[in-house]
Amino acid sequence: MEEPEHVGNSFQSDVKDHSKGNGLAKDPVPTRPPFSLPHEILFVAIICSAQLLTQAALGQAIAILRIIGESFGTTNPGQLSWFAAAYSLTVGTFILIAGRLGDILGHKKLFVAGYLWFGLWSLIAGLSVYSRSQIFFDVCRAFQGTGPALILPNAVAILGRTYPPGRRKNITFSLFGATAPSGFVLGAVFVSLFAERAWWPWGYWIMAITCALLASLGYFVIPSAAQEPSVDKSFDYLGSLLGVAGLILFNVAWNQAPAAGWSTPYVYVLLILGVLLLAAFAVVERKVSTPLVPFHTFSGKTGFVLGCIVLGWSAFGIWVYYFWQFSENLRGFSPLLVSAQLVPAGVSGLCAALTTGILLSLLHPSYIMCFAMLAFLVGNILFATMPVKQTYWLQSFFSIIVTPWGMDMSFPAATIILSDLMPREHQGLAASLVNTLVNYSISIGLGIGGTVEAHVNRGNEDLLRGYRGAWYAGIGLSGIGFMLGLYFVFDEQIRRRRGVKG
C-alpha cells in the first residue's frame, strides 16, 4: 500500500505551537492526521492490534493453565502461575527501555521489529511442548513478552506523534485501550478451541503467523514520518541496567514466594536486592541528563495517575486469574465455556472506551480515574462474595460487565495525561510509563494474590478459601486506589474554588 503524497509533508509543515502545561518549551505537533480516512482507519487498526495481541497472549496462558501444566507434568499452583506471570513480567519490565529506544531509533522500526520478535517466540513457545520442560516454557513466555514490550510503547508514541491534543486524540487512545478486554477474550477463546479440538500449541503458532502479518502491514501502512528518530541519541545505560534488574528481582521474589515460601532465603534476598536496585535507579535518574524516567517532570498529578494505575491493574490481575481458577476448579467449567462467559467484557470495554473518549473532553481526568478505581473495586467484591453454585447471570455476569470500565477508563486517561505532558520527541517515555505499570502490575498482582492464597487455603485443602483470600487482596488494592482517586477529586474541586491551576 502506497502512502499518500501529502503524508511526509504533513508531518513536516502542517504543525502548530503547542504549549505544554508542565512548562516545557513549545513543541510542534500536527494539526490533523496526515492521511486519508481509509488509510487512517487501517492505521489505527494496526496500532490497536498492539494492545489486542498483548492481552491475547496473556489470555493464551491463563485460559488453559491446567492443560499446559499437564503437558509438562505439573499441577503445582505456584508453578502454573508463572505461565502468565513470566510473560507479564517481561512485558512490563522491558517497556521501560523500549520507549526510549524508539525515540532514538525510530518508533516505526521498533514497532515492526517487535512484532517479528513476538512472532518468533510465540512459535518457539508452541514448540517447547516437545521439550517436556515447564521451566523452558516459562523462559519462552518471558522472551515472548519482550515482543509486546517493544510494540506497545512505540505504538502509543506513534499515536502521540500523529494526533494533537483534542477529541480525536482522546477517541483514538480510548479505542487503543478498548482492545485490552477484547484481546484477552480473543486469545482465550482461540487457545481454548485449539486445546479442546486439536492441540494447545496451535494457539501459539497461529499467534506467530498473525504477528508476521501485522509486521508486514505495519511496514507499509504506518507513515514514514513515524520513523523519524530523536535528535538526542543519548541513552541511560546505567539507569537501564539498574531499573530492569531491580524490577525483575522484585517481581521474581513476589511470584516465587507462593511456591517456595517467604521463609526460603533466596526469596527474601531477591526482594531486598530488588528494592535496593530500584532505590539506586531512582537516584541515578535524578542525576543523568536523559533519564529513562524523567522524575523532574513529575507533579502531584503524575503521581496520582501512576499510583492509581498500579493499584487498579494489580487488582485486575487477581480478578481475572482467579476467575479462571474458580470457574474451572470449583464449578467444573471447560476453558472454552469460561472464555464464552467473558465475551461480554469485550462489548462492555468498547462502550467504556468510547464513553471515556467523550468524558475526557468534559471532565477533569481525576474524575475518570476515580470511576475506574471504583469499577475495579466493585468487580473484585462481586467475585469475592459469589457462591460456587450461583448462576452465571448474577454476580459473575455483572462483575464481567463492570470491571472492563476500570481497564478502559484508566488506561486512556493515564496515557493522554502523560502524553500531553511530554514533548513530541519523548512520546516513547510517556508511553513507557503507563504500559510498564499496567503490565508489570498485573504480574505483581498475581504474586500478591498467590501469596495470600497460599497462606489461607490450608495446604490446598480449601481452594475456595484461597481464591476468596486472593480476591480480598484485590479488594484492598482497588479500595486504596479508589480512596486515592476520591482524594484527588476533592483536591481538584478545592483548587477550582480557590482559582488554583494544576
C-alpha positions as CSV (number, residue, x, y, z in Angstrom):
1,M,0.0,0.0,0.0
2,E,1.5,3.3,-1.0
3,E,1.3,6.4,1.2
4,P,-0.5,9.5,0.0
5,E,1.9,12.1,-1.2
6,H,0.9,14.6,1.5
7,V,1.9,12.3,4.3
8,G,5.5,13.3,4.6
9,N,4.8,17.0,4.1
10,S,2.1,16.9,6.7
11,F,4.4,15.9,9.4
12,Q,7.0,18.4,8.4
13,S,5.0,21.5,7.7
14,D,1.4,21.2,8.9
15,V,2.2,21.9,12.5
16,K,1.3,24.4,15.2
17,D,2.9,25.5,18.5
18,H,1.5,23.7,21.5
19,S,2.5,24.9,24.9
20,K,2.8,22.1,27.4
21,G,1.2,22.6,30.8
22,N,4.3,21.5,32.6
23,G,6.4,24.5,31.4
24,L,8.2,22.7,28.7
25,A,9.2,24.5,25.5
26,K,6.7,24.8,22.7
27,D,6.6,21.7,20.6
28,P,5.4,21.4,17.0
29,V,2.6,18.8,16.6
30,P,0.4,18.0,13.5
31,T,-2.9,19.8,13.4
32,R,-4.7,16.9,11.7
33,P,-4.0,13.2,10.9
34,P,-1.6,13.1,7.9
35,F,-3.6,10.7,5.7
36,S,-6.9,9.9,4.1
37,L,-9.8,8.4,6.1
38,P,-9.4,4.8,4.8
39,H,-5.7,5.0,5.4
40,E,-6.4,6.4,8.9
41,I,-8.8,3.5,9.7
42,L,-6.3,0.9,8.7
43,F,-3.5,2.8,10.6
44,V,-5.5,2.9,13.8
45,A,-6.5,-0.8,13.5
46,I,-2.8,-1.8,13.1
47,I,-1.7,0.3,16.0
48,C,-4.6,-1.0,18.2
49,S,-3.5,-4.6,17.4
50,A,-0.6,-4.0,19.7
51,Q,-2.8,-3.8,22.7
52,L,-5.1,-6.5,21.3
53,L,-2.4,-9.2,20.9
54,T,-0.6,-8.2,24.1
55,Q,-3.7,-9.1,26.1
56,A,-4.5,-12.1,23.8
57,A,-1.1,-13.6,24.7
58,L,-1.9,-13.2,28.4
59,G,-5.2,-15.0,27.8
60,Q,-3.5,-17.8,26.0
61,A,-1.8,-19.0,29.2
62,I,-4.5,-18.2,31.8
63,A,-7.3,-19.9,29.9
64,I,-5.6,-23.3,29.7
65,L,-3.2,-23.3,32.7
66,R,-4.1,-26.8,33.7
67,I,-3.9,-28.2,30.2
68,I,-0.5,-26.7,29.6
69,G,0.6,-27.9,33.1
70,E,-0.4,-31.5,32.3
71,S,1.8,-31.3,29.1
72,F,4.8,-30.5,31.3
73,G,3.8,-32.8,34.2
74,T,3.0,-30.2,36.8
75,T,-0.1,-29.3,38.8
76,N,1.5,-27.0,41.4
77,P,-0.4,-23.7,41.5
78,G,2.8,-21.7,42.2
79,Q,4.4,-23.2,39.1
80,L,1.3,-22.8,36.9
81,S,1.0,-19.1,37.8
82,W,4.4,-18.5,36.2
83,F,2.9,-19.3,32.8
84,A,1.2,-15.9,33.0
85,A,3.5,-14.1,35.4
86,A,6.7,-14.7,33.3
87,Y,5.0,-13.1,30.3
88,S,3.6,-10.0,32.1
89,L,7.0,-9.6,33.9
90,T,9.0,-9.0,30.8
91,V,6.2,-7.0,29.1
92,G,6.2,-4.6,32.0
93,T,9.9,-4.6,32.6
94,F,11.4,-4.1,29.1
95,I,8.8,-1.5,28.1
96,L,10.9,0.8,30.4
97,I,13.7,0.9,27.9
98,A,11.8,0.1,24.7
99,G,10.2,3.5,24.6
100,R,13.5,5.3,24.8
101,L,15.0,3.0,22.1
102,G,12.0,4.0,19.9
103,D,12.8,7.7,20.5
104,I,16.4,7.0,19.4
105,L,16.0,4.5,16.6
106,G,12.5,5.4,15.3
107,H,9.2,4.2,16.6
108,K,8.1,2.5,13.4
109,K,11.3,0.5,13.2
110,L,10.8,-0.8,16.8
111,F,7.1,-1.5,16.2
112,V,7.8,-3.8,13.2
113,A,10.8,-5.4,14.9
114,G,8.8,-6.0,18.0
115,Y,6.1,-7.9,16.0
116,L,8.8,-10.1,14.4
117,W,10.3,-10.9,17.7
118,F,6.9,-11.6,19.3
119,G,6.1,-14.0,16.5
120,L,9.4,-15.8,16.7
121,W,9.0,-16.6,20.4
122,S,5.3,-17.4,20.0
123,L,6.5,-20.1,17.6
124,I,9.2,-21.4,20.0
125,A,6.7,-21.4,22.9
126,G,4.5,-23.7,21.0
127,L,7.4,-25.9,20.1
128,S,8.5,-26.1,23.7
129,V,5.9,-28.8,24.3
130,Y,8.4,-31.2,22.8
131,S,11.0,-30.3,25.5
132,R,8.7,-31.6,28.3
133,S,10.3,-28.8,30.4
134,Q,8.0,-26.4,32.3
135,I,11.0,-24.2,33.0
136,F,11.8,-23.9,29.3
137,F,8.2,-22.9,28.6
138,D,8.5,-20.2,31.3
139,V,11.6,-18.9,29.6
140,C,9.8,-18.9,26.2
141,R,6.9,-17.0,27.8
142,A,9.4,-14.5,29.2
143,F,11.0,-13.9,25.8
144,Q,7.6,-13.8,24.2
145,G,6.8,-10.9,26.5
146,T,9.7,-8.8,25.2
147,G,7.9,-8.6,21.9
148,P,4.9,-6.6,23.2
149,A,7.4,-4.6,25.3
150,L,8.9,-3.3,22.1
151,I,5.5,-2.9,20.4
152,L,3.3,-1.2,23.0
153,P,5.2,2.0,23.9
154,N,6.1,2.6,20.3
155,A,2.5,2.1,19.2
156,V,1.4,4.7,21.7
157,A,4.2,7.0,20.8
158,I,3.2,6.8,17.1
159,L,-0.3,7.9,18.1
160,G,1.1,10.6,20.3
161,R,3.2,12.0,17.4
162,T,0.3,11.7,14.9
163,Y,-2.6,13.3,16.9
164,P,-2.6,16.7,18.6
165,P,-4.4,17.1,21.9
166,G,-8.2,17.1,21.4
167,R,-11.2,14.9,21.0
168,R,-9.8,13.0,18.0
169,K,-6.8,12.0,20.1
170,N,-9.0,11.1,23.1
171,I,-11.1,8.8,21.0
172,T,-8.1,7.2,19.3
173,F,-6.4,6.5,22.6
174,S,-9.6,5.2,24.0
175,L,-10.0,2.8,21.1
176,F,-6.5,1.6,21.8
177,G,-7.4,0.9,25.4
178,A,-10.7,-0.7,24.4
179,T,-8.9,-3.6,22.7
180,A,-7.5,-4.9,26.0
181,P,-10.5,-6.9,27.2
182,S,-11.4,-7.9,23.7
183,G,-7.8,-9.1,23.2
184,F,-7.8,-11.2,26.3
185,V,-11.1,-12.8,25.4
186,L,-9.9,-13.4,21.8
187,G,-6.7,-15.1,22.9
188,A,-8.6,-17.2,25.5
189,V,-11.3,-18.3,23.0
190,F,-8.9,-19.4,20.3
191,V,-6.4,-21.2,22.5
192,S,-9.3,-23.0,24.3
193,L,-10.7,-24.1,20.9
194,F,-7.3,-25.5,19.9
195,A,-6.8,-27.1,23.3
196,E,-10.2,-28.9,23.2
197,R,-10.5,-29.6,19.4
198,A,-6.9,-30.0,18.3
199,W,-3.7,-29.3,20.3
200,W,-2.9,-26.2,22.5
201,P,0.4,-25.3,20.8
202,W,-1.5,-24.4,17.7
203,G,-2.8,-21.3,19.5
204,Y,0.8,-20.1,19.8
205,W,1.7,-21.0,16.2
206,I,-1.3,-19.0,14.9
207,M,-0.1,-16.1,17.1
208,A,3.2,-16.3,15.3
209,I,1.6,-16.2,11.9
210,T,-0.6,-13.2,12.9
211,C,2.5,-11.3,14.2
212,A,4.3,-11.8,11.0
213,L,1.3,-10.5,9.0
214,L,1.0,-7.4,11.2
215,A,4.7,-6.7,11.0
216,S,4.3,-6.6,7.2
217,L,1.2,-4.4,7.3
218,G,2.8,-2.0,9.8
219,Y,5.8,-1.5,7.5
220,F,3.6,-0.4,4.6
221,V,0.8,1.4,6.4
222,I,2.5,3.4,9.2
223,P,3.7,6.8,7.8
224,S,7.4,7.1,7.3
225,A,7.4,10.2,9.5
226,A,6.8,7.9,12.4
227,Q,10.3,6.5,11.7
228,E,12.0,9.9,12.5
229,P,14.3,9.3,15.4
230,S,15.0,11.9,18.1
231,V,17.9,14.3,17.6
232,D,19.1,13.4,21.1
233,K,20.8,10.0,20.8
234,S,21.9,9.7,24.4
235,F,20.8,6.6,26.3
236,D,20.8,5.9,30.1
237,Y,22.8,2.7,30.2
238,L,23.3,2.6,34.0
239,G,19.7,3.5,34.7
240,S,18.5,0.9,32.3
241,L,20.6,-1.8,34.0
242,L,19.5,-0.8,37.5
243,G,15.9,-0.4,36.6
244,V,15.4,-3.6,34.6
245,A,17.4,-5.7,37.1
246,G,15.5,-4.2,40.1
247,L,12.1,-4.8,38.5
248,I,12.9,-8.4,37.6
249,L,14.3,-9.3,41.0
250,F,11.4,-7.7,42.9
251,N,8.9,-9.4,40.7
252,V,10.5,-12.8,40.8
253,A,10.5,-12.7,44.6
254,W,6.8,-11.9,44.7
255,N,5.8,-14.6,42.2
256,Q,8.2,-17.3,43.5
257,A,7.1,-16.8,47.1
258,P,3.8,-18.7,46.8
259,A,5.6,-21.8,45.6
260,A,8.8,-21.6,47.6
261,G,7.6,-19.8,50.7
262,W,8.7,-16.4,52.1
263,S,10.9,-18.2,54.6
264,T,13.1,-19.5,51.8
265,P,16.3,-17.4,51.9
266,Y,16.7,-16.7,48.2
267,V,13.2,-15.3,48.0
268,Y,13.7,-12.5,50.5
269,V,17.2,-12.0,49.3
270,L,15.9,-11.3,45.8
271,L,13.3,-9.0,47.2
272,I,15.8,-7.0,49.2
273,L,18.2,-6.8,46.2
274,G,15.3,-5.7,44.0
275,V,14.4,-2.9,46.4
276,L,18.0,-1.7,46.7
277,L,18.5,-1.7,42.9
278,L,15.3,0.3,42.4
279,A,16.4,2.8,45.0
280,A,19.7,3.2,43.2
281,F,17.8,3.6,39.9
282,A,15.7,6.5,41.4
283,V,18.9,8.2,42.5
284,V,20.7,7.8,39.1
285,E,17.6,9.0,37.2
286,R,17.8,12.4,39.0
287,K,21.5,12.8,38.1
288,V,21.6,11.9,34.4
289,S,20.7,14.4,31.6
290,T,18.5,12.0,29.6
291,P,16.8,9.7,32.2
292,L,14.6,6.7,31.3
293,V,12.0,8.1,33.8
294,P,12.1,11.9,33.9
295,F,11.3,12.3,37.6
296,H,12.0,16.1,37.3
297,T,8.9,16.5,35.2
298,F,6.6,14.6,37.7
299,S,4.0,16.5,39.6
300,G,1.2,15.6,42.0
301,K,-1.0,14.8,39.0
302,T,1.6,12.4,37.6
303,G,2.0,10.6,40.9
304,F,-1.8,10.3,41.3
305,V,-2.2,8.8,37.8
306,L,0.7,6.3,38.2
307,G,-0.4,5.3,41.7
308,C,-3.9,4.5,40.6
309,I,-2.6,2.5,37.6
310,V,-0.5,0.3,39.9
311,L,-3.3,-0.3,42.4
312,G,-6.1,-0.8,39.8
313,W,-4.2,-3.1,37.4
314,S,-2.8,-5.2,40.3
315,A,-6.3,-5.8,41.4
316,F,-7.3,-6.7,37.8
317,G,-4.5,-9.3,37.6
318,I,-6.0,-11.0,40.6
319,W,-9.6,-10.6,39.4
320,V,-9.0,-12.3,36.0
321,Y,-6.6,-15.1,37.1
322,Y,-8.8,-16.3,40.0
323,F,-12.0,-16.2,38.0
324,W,-10.5,-18.8,35.7
325,Q,-9.3,-20.9,38.7
326,F,-12.7,-20.6,40.4
327,S,-14.7,-21.5,37.3
328,E,-12.6,-24.4,36.2
329,N,-11.6,-26.0,39.5
330,L,-14.7,-25.4,41.6
331,R,-17.5,-25.0,39.0
332,G,-16.0,-27.6,36.7
333,F,-16.4,-25.4,33.5
334,S,-14.2,-26.1,30.4
335,P,-11.8,-23.4,29.2
336,L,-14.0,-22.7,26.2
337,L,-17.1,-22.2,28.4
338,V,-15.2,-19.8,30.6
339,S,-14.0,-17.9,27.6
340,A,-17.6,-17.6,26.3
341,Q,-18.6,-16.2,29.7
342,L,-16.0,-13.4,29.3
343,V,-17.3,-12.3,25.9
344,P,-19.5,-9.5,27.4
345,A,-16.3,-8.0,28.7
346,G,-15.2,-7.1,25.2
347,V,-18.5,-5.3,24.4
348,S,-18.5,-3.5,27.8
349,G,-14.9,-2.5,27.2
350,L,-15.7,-0.9,23.9
351,C,-18.6,1.0,25.4
352,A,-16.3,2.1,28.3
353,A,-13.6,3.3,25.9
354,L,-15.9,5.3,23.7
355,T,-17.6,6.9,26.7
356,T,-14.2,7.7,28.2
357,G,-13.1,9.4,24.9
358,I,-16.1,11.8,25.3
359,L,-15.8,12.3,29.0
360,L,-12.1,13.2,28.8
361,S,-13.1,16.4,26.9
362,L,-15.8,17.2,29.5
363,L,-14.4,16.1,32.9
364,H,-11.1,16.5,34.7
365,P,-9.1,13.3,34.5
366,S,-9.2,12.8,38.2
367,Y,-12.9,12.0,37.9
368,I,-12.2,9.5,35.2
369,M,-9.6,7.7,37.2
370,C,-11.8,7.7,40.3
371,F,-14.6,6.0,38.3
372,A,-12.1,3.5,37.0
373,M,-10.9,2.5,40.5
374,L,-14.5,2.1,41.6
375,A,-15.0,-0.3,38.7
376,F,-12.0,-2.4,39.8
377,L,-13.3,-2.4,43.4
378,V,-16.8,-3.4,42.5
379,G,-15.6,-6.2,40.2
380,N,-13.5,-7.8,42.9
381,I,-16.2,-7.5,45.5
382,L,-18.7,-9.3,43.3
383,F,-16.3,-12.2,42.6
384,A,-15.1,-12.5,46.2
385,T,-18.6,-12.9,47.6
386,M,-20.2,-15.1,44.9
387,P,-21.3,-18.6,45.8
388,V,-19.9,-21.6,43.9
389,K,-23.3,-22.8,42.7
390,Q,-24.7,-19.4,41.8
391,T,-26.0,-18.9,38.3
392,Y,-23.6,-17.0,35.9
393,W,-26.2,-14.3,35.3
394,L,-25.9,-12.8,38.8
395,Q,-22.6,-11.8,40.3
396,S,-20.3,-13.3,37.6
397,F,-22.0,-11.5,34.7
398,F,-22.2,-8.1,36.5
399,S,-18.6,-8.3,37.5
400,I,-17.6,-9.1,33.9
401,I,-19.6,-6.1,32.7
402,V,-18.3,-3.7,35.4
403,T,-14.5,-4.4,35.5
404,P,-13.7,-3.5,31.9
405,W,-14.7,0.0,32.7
406,G,-11.8,0.1,35.1
407,M,-9.4,-1.0,32.4
408,D,-10.8,1.2,29.6
409,M,-11.2,4.3,31.7
410,S,-7.8,4.2,33.5
411,F,-5.6,3.4,30.5
412,P,-6.6,6.1,28.1
413,A,-6.9,8.7,30.9
414,A,-3.4,8.0,32.1
415,T,-1.9,7.8,28.6
416,I,-3.4,11.0,27.4
417,I,-2.3,12.9,30.5
418,L,1.3,11.8,30.3
419,S,1.4,12.1,26.5
420,D,0.3,15.7,26.8
421,L,2.9,16.4,29.5
422,M,5.8,15.1,27.3
423,P,7.3,16.8,24.3
424,R,6.8,15.2,20.9
425,E,10.4,13.8,20.7
426,H,9.9,12.0,24.0
427,Q,6.5,10.4,23.4
428,G,8.1,7.0,23.9
429,L,8.9,7.9,27.5
430,A,5.2,8.8,28.1
431,A,4.0,5.5,26.6
432,S,6.6,3.5,28.5
433,L,5.5,4.7,31.9
434,V,1.8,3.8,31.6
435,N,2.4,0.5,29.7
436,T,5.2,-0.5,32.1
437,L,3.0,-0.1,35.2
438,V,-0.1,-1.7,33.6
439,N,1.7,-4.9,32.6
440,Y,4.1,-5.1,35.5
441,S,1.3,-4.5,38.0
442,I,-0.7,-7.5,36.5
443,S,2.3,-9.7,37.3
444,I,2.8,-8.2,40.8
445,G,-0.9,-8.7,41.4
446,L,-0.5,-12.4,40.6
447,G,2.3,-12.6,43.1
448,I,0.3,-10.8,45.8
449,G,-2.8,-12.9,45.2
450,G,-0.7,-16.1,45.1
451,T,0.9,-15.3,48.4
452,V,-2.4,-14.7,50.1
453,E,-3.9,-17.8,48.6
454,A,-1.0,-20.0,49.8
455,H,-1.4,-18.7,53.3
456,V,-5.1,-19.2,53.7
457,N,-6.0,-22.3,51.6
458,R,-4.9,-24.7,54.4
459,G,-2.4,-26.5,52.3
460,N,-4.5,-26.6,49.1
461,E,-7.3,-28.4,51.1
462,D,-9.7,-25.4,50.8
463,L,-9.5,-24.0,47.3
464,L,-12.5,-21.7,47.8
465,R,-11.0,-20.1,50.9
466,G,-7.7,-19.5,49.0
467,Y,-9.5,-17.9,46.0
468,R,-11.6,-15.7,48.2
469,G,-8.5,-14.6,50.1
470,A,-6.8,-13.5,46.8
471,W,-9.9,-11.6,45.8
472,Y,-10.0,-9.8,49.1
473,A,-6.4,-8.7,48.5
474,G,-7.7,-7.3,45.2
475,I,-10.4,-5.5,47.1
476,G,-7.8,-4.0,49.3
477,L,-5.6,-2.8,46.4
478,S,-8.5,-1.4,44.4
479,G,-10.0,0.1,47.5
480,I,-6.9,2.1,48.2
481,G,-6.9,3.2,44.6
482,F,-10.5,4.4,44.9
483,M,-9.6,6.4,48.1
484,L,-6.7,7.9,46.2
485,G,-9.0,8.8,43.4
486,L,-11.5,10.4,45.8
487,Y,-8.7,12.4,47.4
488,F,-7.7,14.0,44.1
489,V,-11.3,14.6,43.1
490,F,-11.8,16.7,46.2
491,D,-8.4,18.3,45.8
492,E,-9.4,19.3,42.3
493,Q,-12.6,20.8,43.5
494,I,-10.8,22.8,46.2
495,R,-8.3,24.1,43.6
496,R,-11.1,25.3,41.3
497,R,-12.8,27.1,44.1
498,R,-9.6,28.9,45.0
499,G,-8.7,29.5,41.4
500,V,-5.5,27.5,41.6
501,K,-4.2,25.8,38.4
502,G,-2.6,22.3,38.1
